Amino acid sequence: MRILGLDYGSRTVGVAISDPLLVTAQGVEIIRRDKENHLRKTLARIEEIIHEYGDVEEIVVGYPKNMNNTIGDRAVKSEEFAQTLERRCGLPVKLWDERLTTVAAHRSMEETGIKGRDRKEYVDEIAAMFILQGYLDSRSNDRTE
């Protein structure tokens, strides 16, 4: 079994996948699109990734709540994307609080020496890894308690 992690943005979707033991998240790619609401190719690519790995049984989508825990426009769009994805792929889709994952992704790249200009190329994929890893860690903690 694997879990797919997605960082859904207005023009990109960062993609990460768990290992079969559900311990670690690895980056896969960034899916780019020209316009925010042009999702057909994005959804088709996500389906291709699911079929490439073969044993994906769940999807986690980052849920960008505001820092005061309210739901803003981006979070509503993530909810709508998650619903569309669940209908299209037939897999359960969970929303996972992603506050500060982009900040953590930038910090991680800074620490590894990736220059500011190059960070934009990777930030969504790394944010997807942080989202998925947080979810995997939470599942692991729930099982040990």
Secondary structure by P-SEA (a helix, b strand, c coil): cbbbbbbccccbbbbbbbccccccccccbbbbbccccccaaaaaaaaaaaaaaccccbbbbbbbccccccccaaaaaaaaaaaaaaaaaccbbbbccccaaaaaaaaaaaaaccccccccccaaaaaaaaaaaaaaaaaaaaaac
